[in-house]
Amino acid sequence: MKRYVMIGAPVTTVRTPALLTEYLRGLGIAVEIETRHVDPGDLDAFMASATADKSIDGLLVTMPHKRTIIPHLEAISQVVKRAGSVNAAKRGPGGRFVGAQYDGIALVNALLVRDVPVAASNILLAGIGGAGLPIAQAILAHGCKRLAISDASTEVVAKAVASLRDLGPVAAYDGDDNDILVNATPLGMRDGDPSPFDEAQIAKAACVADIVADPPKTRLAAMARHANVPVVTGRDMVGSQVKPIGDWLLAAGLEQ
């Protein structure tokens, strides 16, 4: 039997364990996935225990541990090296965990399932943190006409643009209209949060993607639907990462 643990704080609303269990059992894999609330101050002790417990085959990682788990890993994928965050880990050849990052692949897959032409689009990404960086990588790897990045910190944007420029056409947001709007900020996680995009931006878009999984009805999603703009939700994104994560957990190599 394969045994995985999903860690975060909180883990009360996570949907990945149930979806991944269903996927792996559909492949004929006996699997058990538990959720574990791990406070930030308890991560070191948890990782020491999990690494020593060879019955644990892998980890699923959500906030606030996506960045802080990295020093505990034996190796990380190239995507993680650029993004600085992890959302899946499995046993490596040395017995410790190795980490990968599937937030970006999940977002691109969710768009493609809805027949959104990523490769032919100008895309605006709001937020370039732990989720935004892997999303930017995946968008550029898939190919797009242009990726524009906005964030509260212009310094963070400049650093991200410099690190991503070799992957494709990327620049700081300059006010131009975009075909696809992607929210990779935390805005929407709490009741009353504003939208990261204004009404004019949304009205001119062909599609809006919001990575916030809970609650599913964010202010941004409501504004997009009011403007009759198709919405890809955080829940769509969660569903779109199950197969790639499951396949990677079962595979022998590190790279995604």
N, C-alpha and C positions, 0 to 999 in steps of 0.2 A: 504493500500500500504506500502511496505517496502522501506525505504529510507536509502541509504548508501552513504558515501563520501570517495573518495580516496584522500589521502594527500601525498605530496612529494614536492621536489624541484630539478629538474623540474618534471612535470607530462605530458609533451607533447608527450612522446612516449609510455606511459603505455597501455597495451593491456587487462589487467584484467577486467576493468569495462564492456567493450563490451561483453567479453566472459562470465562473470558472469551473466550479464543481460540476455543473451540468455539462459543460463542454468536454471536460476530461473524461467523465463517465460515459459520454457518448462515444469516446474513442476506445472504450473498454478498459479505462484506467481506474483502478480502485484508489480513491482519494479522500482525504480528510483535510478541510481548511477551517481553521479556527481564527477568530478575531481576538486580538489582545490589546487592551488599552495600555499604552506605555507613555508615561509622562516624560517630558524632555530630560529631566534629571535622572530618570531610570534607564535611559537607553544604553549606557555603558554596561550596566549589570545585565540587562536583557540580552545584549549581543554576546557577552561572555558566556551566558548560560546557553543561548541558542546555538552558538558555534560548537560548544562542547557536546550538545545533544544531537548525536548523529541520526536520530530518528526524524529530525526536521530536514526536509529536502530543499526547502526554499522559503522565501519571505515575499510578501506583498507589502509595499511601503506607501503610506500616505502621510499627509502633514501631521506633525511638524518635523518629520524625520528624513525627508527626501534628501536633504543636504548633509545633515549631521551623521548619517549612517556611513558615509563614504570612507572615513578613516578606519572603520571596522572591517572593510572588505579587502579580500586578497587581490582582486583585480576589478577593473571597470571597463565598460565598452567605450568605443570612440565617441559615441553620442554623449555618454555621461561625462567624458573628459571635457567636452565643449560646454555641456549644459550645467554641470556641477550639481546634478540631482539624479536620484535613483527612484524607480517605483517597482522594481522587481529584482530579486536576488535568488541565486541557487548555489548549490555546492560546487566548488571548483575542484580541480585536480589535487590541490594541496589540502583539501578538507575544510577550508574556510569558504565563506560565501563570496561570490562574484556578482557584480551588479550591472543592470541595464536600465534603460529608460524608454517607455513606450507612450508617453503622453502625446508626443508629436505624431507618431504613426497612427494613434487612435483618432486624432483630430482629422488628419488627412483622409483616413479610411471612412470616417463618418460623413465627410463632405462628398467623397466619391460615391458612396452608397446612395446619396441623394442626387446623383448625376450633376453635381456642381463642377464646372470645368476649371479645376485648380490651375492647370497648366496654361490656360488662356486668360488668366485673371490678374488684375492688380489687387493686391491684398493688403489690408491695414491690420496690424497686430497691436493691440493695446496690452501692455504688460510684458516685460521681458525678464521675468524672474525664473523660479524653479520649473514652472510649466511653460512659460513663454519661450525660453531658449530651445528646448527640444521641439516645440511646435515650429519655431522659425526654421530649425534645421530640416525638419521633415517637409515643410512647404518648399524650401529651396531645393531639396533633394528631388522632390517630385517635379519641380520645374514650375515657374510662374513668370508672368511678364515683369512684375516688380513686387517686392515685399517692402512695405513701409512700416516702421516701428515707432510707437509712441509709448512714453512712460513718464511718470511723475519726475523722474530724474533725467535731465539731458545728458549728464555724465554717464549714466548707466546705458543709455541709448547709444551714445558714441562708442563706448567700449564694446557693446554687442555688435554693432554694425562692423566695426573693425575686425572682430573675431569671425564674422560670418561671411565677409565679402568674397572669400575664395569659393564659396558654395553657390553663388548666384547673385542676381541683381537685388541688392538690399540697400536701404538708405533710411535716414530719419524721416519721420512724417513731415511733409511740407505743406499740408493743407489741400493737396489734390484729392479729387474724388477717387473712390476705390470700389471694385466690384464685390469684394468679400470683406466683411468686417469680422474680426475674431477678438473676443474678449478673453484674455489670459490673466486678468487681474482678479482679486478676490471680490470685486464689486458684484453684489447679488447674493452673497452668502448670508447676509443678514437682512431682515425686514427693514425696508426704508432706504436701502442702498440705492444711490442714483445709477443711471446708465453711464458706461464709459464713453458712449457715442451720443451725439445730439440728434435731434429729429431730422435735420437736413442731411446729415451723413447717412442715416438709416434709410431715408426715403430714396436716396440715389443708389443704394446698394442692391445687388442681385441676390445676396444671401447674407445672413448674420449667423455666426457661430458663437455660442456662449459656453465656456468650459465648466461653469458652475453646475454641479450635478444636483445639489439640494440647497434650497428648494428649486424644483424644476421650472417654476413660473417666476422668473426674475423681471425686474423693471425693463431691462434690455429686451428680453423675449416679448414682453407685452407691447412695447413700442414697435418692435418689428412686425408683429402680427397685426397691429392696428394699421400699419402702413402697407399691409399685404406683401411683406417681404418674407420669404421662406426662412425658417429658423432651424439650425442644427443645435441641439441641446447638449448639456453636459452628460445627460443620461445616454444620448446617442453615442457620445464619445466613449463612455465606459463600455458599452456593448461592443464597440468596434475594436477594443484593445484585447478582448478576451482570447480570441484565437491566436494572435501573434504572441501574447504573453504565454499562453498555454503551450504553444509549439516550442518556444524558446526554453521554457522550464524543462521540457522533455528532451531537448537536443543536447548534444555533447559539448558544443563549442560555446565560446563567450559572445562572439559578435552577433549583432541583431540581424 
